[in-house]
Amino acid sequence: PDRRDLSEPAILWTDGSTQLLDYNSKSKGQPIVIVSSLINRHYILDLTDESSFVRWLAGQGFRPFVVD
């Protein structure tokens, strides 16, 4: 099985199995809320350092939140 070697984002809120993840808690930038697919888990948008949509957004100064 594949293993991700990335730090996990901060969990801001949970309700049952639903979580709101904060990928750039230090940023005061524009917030963006991403709702991941019902089929895939949230980390499909955060596979590796080189292939991470949400970490790229954080690097651009946004504050991405992901609903998982």
PDB file with one MODEL, atoms N, CA, C and O in Angstrom:
MODEL        1
ATOM      1  N   PRO A   1       0.818  -1.208   0.000  1.00  0.00           N
ATOM      2  CA  PRO A   1       0.000   0.000   0.000  1.00  0.00           C
ATOM      3  C   PRO A   1       0.851   1.256   0.000  1.00  0.00           C
ATOM      4  O   PRO A   1       1.950   1.281   0.554  1.00  0.00           O
ATOM      5  N   ASP A   2       0.329   2.292  -0.625  1.00  0.00           N
ATOM      6  CA  ASP A   2       1.018   3.577  -0.661  1.00  0.00           C
ATOM      7  C   ASP A   2       0.879   4.281   0.678  1.00  0.00           C
ATOM      8  O   ASP A   2      -0.141   4.161   1.357  1.00  0.00           O
ATOM      9  N   ARG A   3       1.920   5.018   1.047  1.00  0.00           N
ATOM     10  CA  ARG A   3       1.880   5.811   2.272  1.00  0.00           C
ATOM     11  C   ARG A   3       2.247   7.237   1.948  1.00  0.00           C
ATOM     12  O   ARG A   3       3.212   7.497   1.229  1.00  0.00           O
ATOM     13  N   ARG A   4       1.470   8.162   2.485  1.00  0.00           N
ATOM     14  CA  ARG A   4       1.756   9.585   2.294  1.00  0.00           C
ATOM     15  C   ARG A   4       2.753  10.007   3.362  1.00  0.00           C
ATOM     16  O   ARG A   4       2.638   9.628   4.527  1.00  0.00           O
ATOM     17  N   ASP A   5       3.724  10.792   2.948  1.00  0.00           N
ATOM     18  CA  ASP A   5       4.758  11.265   3.864  1.00  0.00           C
ATOM     19  C   ASP A   5       4.590  12.762   4.112  1.00  0.00           C
ATOM     20  O   ASP A   5       5.566  13.511   4.059  1.00  0.00           O
ATOM     21  N   LEU A   6       3.357  13.207   4.384  1.00  0.00           N
ATOM     22  CA  LEU A   6       3.063  14.618   4.583  1.00  0.00           C
ATOM     23  C   LEU A   6       2.473  14.837   5.974  1.00  0.00           C
ATOM     24  O   LEU A   6       1.860  13.939   6.552  1.00  0.00           O
ATOM     25  N   SER A   7       2.667  16.034   6.495  1.00  0.00           N
ATOM     26  CA  SER A   7       2.036  16.361   7.771  1.00  0.00           C
ATOM     27  C   SER A   7       0.538  16.534   7.558  1.00  0.00           C
ATOM     28  O   SER A   7       0.098  17.040   6.526  1.00  0.00           O
ATOM     29  N   GLU A   8      -0.226  16.112   8.533  1.00  0.00           N
ATOM     30  CA  GLU A   8      -1.676  16.235   8.444  1.00  0.00           C
ATOM     31  C   GLU A   8      -2.105  17.659   8.776  1.00  0.00           C
ATOM     32  O   GLU A   8      -1.505  18.289   9.647  1.00  0.00           O
ATOM     33  N   PRO A   9      -3.119  18.178   8.110  1.00  0.00           N
ATOM     34  CA  PRO A   9      -3.603  19.528   8.399  1.00  0.00           C
ATOM     35  C   PRO A   9      -4.341  19.570   9.734  1.00  0.00           C
ATOM     36  O   PRO A   9      -4.756  18.539  10.262  1.00  0.00           O
ATOM     37  N   ALA A  10      -4.496  20.775  10.270  1.00  0.00           N
ATOM     38  CA  ALA A  10      -5.229  20.954  11.521  1.00  0.00           C
ATOM     39  C   ALA A  10      -6.715  20.673  11.295  1.00  0.00           C
ATOM     40  O   ALA A  10      -7.279  21.031  10.261  1.00  0.00           O
ATOM     41  N   ILE A  11      -7.330  20.031  12.272  1.00  0.00           N
ATOM     42  CA  ILE A  11      -8.774  19.772  12.222  1.00  0.00           C
ATOM     43  C   ILE A  11      -9.466  20.875  13.005  1.00  0.00           C
ATOM     44  O   ILE A  11      -9.247  21.017  14.208  1.00  0.00           O
ATOM     45  N   LEU A  12     -10.303  21.660  12.325  1.00  0.00           N
ATOM     46  CA  LEU A  12     -10.995  22.770  12.973  1.00  0.00           C
ATOM     47  C   LEU A  12     -12.335  22.375  13.559  1.00  0.00           C
ATOM     48  O   LEU A  12     -12.774  22.950  14.555  1.00  0.00           O
ATOM     49  N   TRP A  13     -12.991  21.395  12.948  1.00  0.00           N
ATOM     50  CA  TRP A  13     -14.342  21.041  13.359  1.00  0.00           C
ATOM     51  C   TRP A  13     -14.623  19.604  12.957  1.00  0.00           C
ATOM     52  O   TRP A  13     -14.144  19.140  11.922  1.00  0.00           O
ATOM     53  N   THR A  14     -15.397  18.899  13.772  1.00  0.00           N
ATOM     54  CA  THR A  14     -15.842  17.552  13.424  1.00  0.00           C
ATOM     55  C   THR A  14     -17.299  17.385  13.820  1.00  0.00           C
ATOM     56  O   THR A  14     -17.773  17.995  14.779  1.00  0.00           O
ATOM     57  N   ASP A  15     -17.990  16.561  13.076  1.00  0.00           N
ATOM     58  CA  ASP A  15     -19.352  16.160  13.407  1.00  0.00           C
ATOM     59  C   ASP A  15     -19.534  14.768  12.831  1.00  0.00           C
ATOM     60  O   ASP A  15     -19.652  14.609  11.616  1.00  0.00           O
ATOM     61  N   GLY A  16     -19.557  13.770  13.681  1.00  0.00           N
ATOM     62  CA  GLY A  16     -19.578  12.386  13.210  1.00  0.00           C
ATOM     63  C   GLY A  16     -18.272  12.083  12.494  1.00  0.00           C
ATOM     64  O   GLY A  16     -17.192  12.256  13.060  1.00  0.00           O
ATOM     65  N   SER A  17     -18.371  11.635  11.262  1.00  0.00           N
ATOM     66  CA  SER A  17     -17.157  11.337  10.486  1.00  0.00           C
ATOM     67  C   SER A  17     -16.735  12.492   9.583  1.00  0.00           C
ATOM     68  O   SER A  17     -15.754  12.372   8.850  1.00  0.00           O
ATOM     69  N   THR A  18     -17.463  13.610   9.624  1.00  0.00           N
ATOM     70  CA  THR A  18     -17.141  14.776   8.801  1.00  0.00           C
ATOM     71  C   THR A  18     -16.166  15.682   9.540  1.00  0.00           C
ATOM     72  O   THR A  18     -16.326  15.951  10.731  1.00  0.00           O
ATOM     73  N   GLN A  19     -15.150  16.149   8.813  1.00  0.00           N
ATOM     74  CA  GLN A  19     -14.138  17.031   9.392  1.00  0.00           C
ATOM     75  C   GLN A  19     -13.921  18.243   8.492  1.00  0.00           C
ATOM     76  O   GLN A  19     -14.085  18.170   7.274  1.00  0.00           O
ATOM     77  N   LEU A  20     -13.548  19.358   9.117  1.00  0.00           N
ATOM     78  CA  LEU A  20     -13.120  20.541   8.376  1.00  0.00           C
ATOM     79  C   LEU A  20     -11.632  20.712   8.643  1.00  0.00           C
ATOM     80  O   LEU A  20     -11.220  20.932   9.782  1.00  0.00           O
ATOM     81  N   LEU A  21     -10.823  20.609   7.583  1.00  0.00           N
ATOM     82  CA  LEU A  21      -9.367  20.653   7.687  1.00  0.00           C
ATOM     83  C   LEU A  21      -8.854  22.011   7.249  1.00  0.00           C
ATOM     84  O   LEU A  21      -9.330  22.572   6.262  1.00  0.00           O
ATOM     85  N   ASP A  22      -7.883  22.539   7.983  1.00  0.00           N
ATOM     86  CA  ASP A  22      -7.291  23.851   7.693  1.00  0.00           C
ATOM     87  C   ASP A  22      -5.869  23.635   7.191  1.00  0.00           C
ATOM     88  O   ASP A  22      -5.005  23.183   7.942  1.00  0.00           O
ATOM     89  N   TYR A  23      -5.627  23.957   5.927  1.00  0.00           N
ATOM     90  CA  TYR A  23      -4.318  23.720   5.327  1.00  0.00           C
ATOM     91  C   TYR A  23      -3.356  24.901   5.436  1.00  0.00           C
ATOM     92  O   TYR A  23      -2.203  24.777   5.024  1.00  0.00           O
ATOM     93  N   ASN A  24      -3.781  26.022   5.967  1.00  0.00           N
ATOM     94  CA  ASN A  24      -2.874  27.167   6.102  1.00  0.00           C
ATOM     95  C   ASN A  24      -3.355  28.063   7.234  1.00  0.00           C
ATOM     96  O   ASN A  24      -3.788  29.190   6.996  1.00  0.00           O
ATOM     97  N   SER A  25      -3.280  27.568   8.460  1.00  0.00           N
ATOM     98  CA  SER A  25      -3.824  28.289   9.614  1.00  0.00           C
ATOM     99  C   SER A  25      -3.089  29.600   9.893  1.00  0.00           C
ATOM    100  O   SER A  25      -3.630  30.472  10.573  1.00  0.00           O
ATOM    101  N   LYS A  26      -1.880  29.752   9.385  1.00  0.00           N
ATOM    102  CA  LYS A  26      -1.103  30.979   9.631  1.00  0.00           C
ATOM    103  C   LYS A  26      -1.455  32.098   8.659  1.00  0.00           C
ATOM    104  O   LYS A  26      -1.035  33.240   8.848  1.00  0.00           O
ATOM    105  N   SER A  27      -2.218  31.782   7.626  1.00  0.00           N
ATOM    106  CA  SER A  27      -2.525  32.760   6.583  1.00  0.00           C
ATOM    107  C   SER A  27      -3.746  33.603   6.945  1.00  0.00           C
ATOM    108  O   SER A  27      -4.705  33.114   7.543  1.00  0.00           O
ATOM    109  N   LYS A  28      -3.689  34.853   6.575  1.00  0.00           N
ATOM    110  CA  LYS A  28      -4.841  35.750   6.677  1.00  0.00           C
ATOM    111  C   LYS A  28      -5.438  35.977   5.291  1.00  0.00           C
ATOM    112  O   LYS A  28      -6.250  36.882   5.098  1.00  0.00           O
ATOM    113  N   GLY A  29      -5.031  35.149   4.330  1.00  0.00           N
ATOM    114  CA  GLY A  29      -5.470  35.298   2.951  1.00  0.00           C
ATOM    115  C   GLY A  29      -6.917  34.898   2.740  1.00  0.00           C
ATOM    116  O   GLY A  29      -7.615  34.499   3.672  1.00  0.00           O
ATOM    117  N   GLN A  30      -7.345  35.013   1.508  1.00  0.00           N
ATOM    118  CA  GLN A  30      -8.702  34.678   1.107  1.00  0.00           C
ATOM    119  C   GLN A  30      -9.004  33.215   1.416  1.00  0.00           C
ATOM    120  O   GLN A  30      -8.279  32.335   0.953  1.00  0.00           O
ATOM    121  N   PRO A  31     -10.058  32.929   2.190  1.00  0.00           N
ATOM    122  CA  PRO A  31     -10.404  31.535   2.460  1.00  0.00           C
ATOM    123  C   PRO A  31     -11.054  30.880   1.249  1.00  0.00           C
ATOM    124  O   PRO A  31     -11.816  31.510   0.516  1.00  0.00           O
ATOM    125  N   ILE A  32     -10.743  29.622   1.057  1.00  0.00           N
ATOM    126  CA  ILE A  32     -11.342  28.810   0.001  1.00  0.00           C
ATOM    127  C   ILE A  32     -11.799  27.505   0.642  1.00  0.00           C
ATOM    128  O   ILE A  32     -11.008  26.827   1.297  1.00  0.00           O
ATOM    129  N   VAL A  33     -13.069  27.148   0.458  1.00  0.00           N
ATOM    130  CA  VAL A  33     -13.594  25.896   0.998  1.00  0.00           C
ATOM    131  C   VAL A  33     -13.727  24.903  -0.150  1.00  0.00           C
ATOM    132  O   VAL A  33     -14.361  25.184  -1.167  1.00  0.00           O
ATOM    133  N   ILE A  34     -13.117  23.740   0.036  1.00  0.00           N
ATOM    134  CA  ILE A  34     -13.138  22.686  -0.974  1.00  0.00           C
ATOM    135  C   ILE A  34     -13.882  21.489  -0.382  1.00  0.00           C
ATOM    136  O   ILE A  34     -13.553  21.017   0.706  1.00  0.00           O
ATOM    137  N   VAL A  35     -14.874  21.013  -1.104  1.00  0.00           N
ATOM    138  CA  VAL A  35     -15.600  19.814  -0.684  1.00  0.00           C
ATOM    139  C   VAL A  35     -15.102  18.673  -1.555  1.00  0.00           C
ATOM    140  O   VAL A  35     -15.306  18.667  -2.769  1.00  0.00           O
ATOM    141  N   SER A  36     -14.450  17.713  -0.926  1.00  0.00           N
ATOM    142  CA  SER A  36     -13.888  16.615  -1.709  1.00  0.00           C
ATOM    143  C   SER A  36     -14.986  15.679  -2.195  1.00  0.00           C
ATOM    144  O   SER A  36     -16.122  15.730  -1.724  1.00  0.00           O
ATOM    145  N   SER A  37     -14.634  14.851  -3.116  1.00  0.00           N
ATOM    146  CA  SER A  37     -15.557  13.905  -3.737  1.00  0.00           C
ATOM    147  C   SER A  37     -16.125  12.934  -2.702  1.00  0.00           C
ATOM    148  O   SER A  37     -15.465  12.621  -1.711  1.00  0.00           O
ATOM    149  N   LEU A  38     -17.340  12.462  -2.933  1.00  0.00           N
ATOM    150  CA  LEU A  38     -17.922  11.453  -2.056  1.00  0.00           C
ATOM    151  C   LEU A  38     -17.258  10.092  -2.246  1.00  0.00           C
ATOM    152  O   LEU A  38     -17.339   9.234  -1.367  1.00  0.00           O
ATOM    153  N   ILE A  39     -16.607   9.892  -3.382  1.00  0.00           N
ATOM    154  CA  ILE A  39     -15.973   8.615  -3.689  1.00  0.00           C
ATOM    155  C   ILE A  39     -14.557   8.540  -3.116  1.00  0.00           C
ATOM    156  O   ILE A  39     -14.156   7.504  -2.585  1.00  0.00           O
ATOM    157  N   ASN A  40     -13.801   9.635  -3.224  1.00  0.00           N
ATOM    158  CA  ASN A  40     -12.414   9.659  -2.769  1.00  0.00           C
ATOM    159  C   ASN A  40     -12.292  10.414  -1.451  1.00  0.00           C
ATOM    160  O   ASN A  40     -13.137  11.245  -1.121  1.00  0.00           O
ATOM    161  N   ARG A  41     -11.244  10.120  -0.710  1.00  0.00           N
ATOM    162  CA  ARG A  41     -10.960  10.847   0.521  1.00  0.00           C
ATOM    163  C   ARG A  41     -10.314  12.184   0.175  1.00  0.00           C
ATOM    164  O   ARG A  41      -9.931  12.415  -0.972  1.00  0.00           O
ATOM    165  N   HIS A  42     -10.195  13.061   1.167  1.00  0.00           N
ATOM    166  CA  HIS A  42      -9.677  14.416   0.947  1.00  0.00           C
ATOM    167  C   HIS A  42      -8.251  14.424   0.413  1.00  0.00           C
ATOM    168  O   HIS A  42      -7.870  15.342  -0.313  1.00  0.00           O
ATOM    169  N   TYR A  43      -7.467  13.426   0.760  1.00  0.00           N
ATOM    170  CA  TYR A  43      -6.050  13.459   0.383  1.00  0.00           C
ATOM    171  C   TYR A  43      -5.810  13.220  -1.105  1.00  0.00           C
ATOM    172  O   TYR A  43      -4.660  13.241  -1.543  1.00  0.00           O
ATOM    173  N   ILE A  44      -6.851  12.996  -1.886  1.00  0.00           N
ATOM    174  CA  ILE A  44      -6.669  12.932  -3.340  1.00  0.00           C
ATOM    175  C   ILE A  44      -6.204  14.294  -3.863  1.00  0.00           C
ATOM    176  O   ILE A  44      -5.589  14.375  -4.926  1.00  0.00           O
ATOM    177  N   LEU A  45      -6.496  15.358  -3.120  1.00  0.00           N
ATOM    178  CA  LEU A  45      -6.054  16.708  -3.477  1.00  0.00           C
ATOM    179  C   LEU A  45      -4.726  17.074  -2.821  1.00  0.00           C
ATOM    180  O   LEU A  45      -4.252  18.202  -2.953  1.00  0.00           O
ATOM    181  N   ASP A  46      -4.124  16.105  -2.105  1.00  0.00           N
ATOM    182  CA  ASP A  46      -2.904  16.358  -1.335  1.00  0.00           C
ATOM    183  C   ASP A  46      -2.044  15.090  -1.307  1.00  0.00           C
ATOM    184  O   ASP A  46      -1.796  14.528  -0.240  1.00  0.00           O
ATOM    185  N   LEU A  47      -1.595  14.647  -2.473  1.00  0.00           N
ATOM    186  CA  LEU A  47      -0.887  13.375  -2.559  1.00  0.00           C
ATOM    187  C   LEU A  47       0.575  13.464  -2.119  1.00  0.00           C
ATOM    188  O   LEU A  47       1.023  12.675  -1.287  1.00  0.00           O
ATOM    189  N   THR A  48       1.315  14.417  -2.673  1.00  0.00           N
ATOM    190  CA  THR A  48       2.734  14.590  -2.344  1.00  0.00           C
ATOM    191  C   THR A  48       3.041  16.080  -2.306  1.00  0.00           C
ATOM    192  O   THR A  48       2.192  16.897  -2.663  1.00  0.00           O
ATOM    193  N   ASP A  49       4.247  16.443  -1.876  1.00  0.00           N
ATOM    194  CA  ASP A  49       4.646  17.850  -1.896  1.00  0.00           C
ATOM    195  C   ASP A  49       4.609  18.424  -3.306  1.00  0.00           C
ATOM    196  O   ASP A  49       4.258  19.588  -3.500  1.00  0.00           O
ATOM    197  N   GLU A  50       4.973  17.599  -4.293  1.00  0.00           N
ATOM    198  CA  GLU A  50       5.007  18.049  -5.680  1.00  0.00           C
ATOM    199  C   GLU A  50       3.642  17.978  -6.354  1.00  0.00           C
ATOM    200  O   GLU A  50       3.433  18.601  -7.395  1.00  0.00           O
ATOM    201  N   SER A  51       2.717  17.231  -5.775  1.00  0.00           N
ATOM    202  CA  SER A  51       1.409  17.019  -6.396  1.00  0.00           C
ATOM    203  C   SER A  51       0.297  17.239  -5.365  1.00  0.00           C
ATOM    204  O   SER A  51      -0.403  16.306  -4.972  1.00  0.00           O
ATOM    205  N   SER A  52       0.155  18.496  -4.941  1.00  0.00           N
ATOM    206  CA  SER A  52      -0.859  18.830  -3.939  1.00  0.00           C
ATOM    207  C   SER A  52      -1.553  20.131  -4.328  1.00  0.00           C
ATOM    208  O   SER A  52      -0.951  21.205  -4.279  1.00  0.00           O
ATOM    209  N   PHE A  53      -2.806  20.028  -4.710  1.00  0.00           N
ATOM    210  CA  PHE A  53      -3.567  21.214  -5.084  1.00  0.00           C
ATOM    211  C   PHE A  53      -3.764  22.139  -3.889  1.00  0.00           C
ATOM    212  O   PHE A  53      -3.584  23.350  -4.017  1.00  0.00           O
ATOM    213  N   VAL A  54      -4.132  21.594  -2.727  1.00  0.00           N
ATOM    214  CA  VAL A  54      -4.406  22.443  -1.568  1.00  0.00           C
ATOM    215  C   VAL A  54      -3.137  23.083  -1.004  1.00  0.00           C
ATOM    216  O   VAL A  54      -3.186  24.223  -0.541  1.00  0.00           O
ATOM    217  N   ARG A  55      -2.024  22.394  -1.032  1.00  0.00           N
ATOM    218  CA  ARG A  55      -0.768  22.998  -0.569  1.00  0.00           C
ATOM    219  C   ARG A  55      -0.276  24.055  -1.566  1.00  0.00           C
ATOM    220  O   ARG A  55       0.366  25.026  -1.166  1.00  0.00           O
ATOM    221  N   TRP A  56      -0.568  23.875  -2.847  1.00  0.00           N
ATOM    222  CA  TRP A  56      -0.245  24.902  -3.832  1.00  0.00           C
ATOM    223  C   TRP A  56      -1.064  26.156  -3.548  1.00  0.00           C
ATOM    224  O   TRP A  56      -0.525  27.262  -3.578  1.00  0.00           O
ATOM    225  N   LEU A  57      -2.366  25.998  -3.272  1.00  0.00           N
ATOM    226  CA  LEU A  57      -3.203  27.149  -2.922  1.00  0.00           C
ATOM    227  C   LEU A  57      -2.656  27.860  -1.686  1.00  0.00           C
ATOM    228  O   LEU A  57      -2.592  29.089  -1.655  1.00  0.00           O
ATOM    229  N   ALA A  58      -2.266  27.100  -0.676  1.00  0.00           N
ATOM    230  CA  ALA A  58      -1.697  27.689   0.543  1.00  0.00           C
ATOM    231  C   ALA A  58      -0.422  28.455   0.216  1.00  0.00           C
ATOM    232  O   ALA A  58      -0.187  29.524   0.779  1.00  0.00           O
ATOM    233  N   GLY A  59       0.404  27.931  -0.682  1.00  0.00           N
ATOM    234  CA  GLY A  59       1.632  28.598  -1.093  1.00  0.00           C
ATOM    235  C   GLY A  59       1.390  29.881  -1.862  1.00  0.00           C
ATOM    236  O   GLY A  59       2.258  30.752  -1.917  1.00  0.00           O
ATOM    237  N   GLN A  60       0.205  30.001  -2.460  1.00  0.00           N
ATOM    238  CA  GLN A  60      -0.163  31.203  -3.203  1.00  0.00           C
ATOM    239  C   GLN A  60      -0.779  32.269  -2.296  1.00  0.00           C
ATOM    240  O   GLN A  60      -1.172  33.335  -2.771  1.00  0.00           O
ATOM    241  N   GLY A  61      -0.865  31.987  -0.991  1.00  0.00           N
ATOM    242  CA  GLY A  61      -1.374  32.960  -0.030  1.00  0.00           C
ATOM    243  C   GLY A  61      -2.835  32.776   0.363  1.00  0.00           C
ATOM    244  O   GLY A  61      -3.358  33.546   1.169  1.00  0.00           O
ATOM    245  N   PHE A  62      -3.496  31.775  -0.192  1.00  0.00           N
ATOM    246  CA  PHE A  62      -4.879  31.496   0.186  1.00  0.00           C
ATOM    247  C   PHE A  62      -4.925  30.722   1.494  1.00  0.00           C
ATOM    248  O   PHE A  62      -3.897  30.248   1.979  1.00  0.00           O
ATOM    249  N   ARG A  63      -6.103  30.596   2.056  1.00  0.00           N
ATOM    250  CA  ARG A  63      -6.299  29.761   3.248  1.00  0.00           C
ATOM    251  C   ARG A  63      -7.303  28.665   2.884  1.00  0.00           C
ATOM    252  O   ARG A  63      -8.506  28.842   3.076  1.00  0.00           O
ATOM    253  N   PRO A  64      -6.819  27.536   2.361  1.00  0.00           N
ATOM    254  CA  PRO A  64      -7.726  26.474   1.946  1.00  0.00           C
ATOM    255  C   PRO A  64      -8.257  25.651   3.119  1.00  0.00           C
ATOM    256  O   PRO A  64      -7.506  25.231   4.000  1.00  0.00           O
ATOM    257  N   PHE A  65      -9.554  25.436   3.104  1.00  0.00           N
ATOM    258  CA  PHE A  65     -10.228  24.534   4.021  1.00  0.00           C
ATOM    259  C   PHE A  65     -10.771  23.388   3.198  1.00  0.00           C
ATOM    260  O   PHE A  65     -11.285  23.607   2.102  1.00  0.00           O
ATOM    261  N   VAL A  66     -10.668  22.165   3.704  1.00  0.00           N
ATOM    262  CA  VAL A  66     -11.174  20.997   2.991  1.00  0.00           C
ATOM    263  C   VAL A  66     -12.170  20.284   3.884  1.00  0.00           C
ATOM    264  O   VAL A  66     -11.880  19.995   5.045  1.00  0.00           O
ATOM    265  N   VAL A  67     -13.352  19.997   3.336  1.00  0.00           N
ATOM    266  CA  VAL A  67     -14.344  19.207   4.030  1.00  0.00           C
ATOM    267  C   VAL A  67     -14.117  17.758   3.658  1.00  0.00           C
ATOM    268  O   VAL A  67     -14.108  17.408   2.478  1.00  0.00           O
ATOM    269  N   ASP A  68     -13.932  16.916   4.660  1.00  0.00           N
ATOM    270  CA  ASP A  68     -13.711  15.499   4.429  1.00  0.00           C
ATOM    271  C   ASP A  68     -14.801  14.725   5.146  1.00  0.00           C
ATOM    272  O   ASP A  68     -14.822  13.495   5.094  1.00  0.00           O
TER     273      ASP A  68
ENDMDL
END
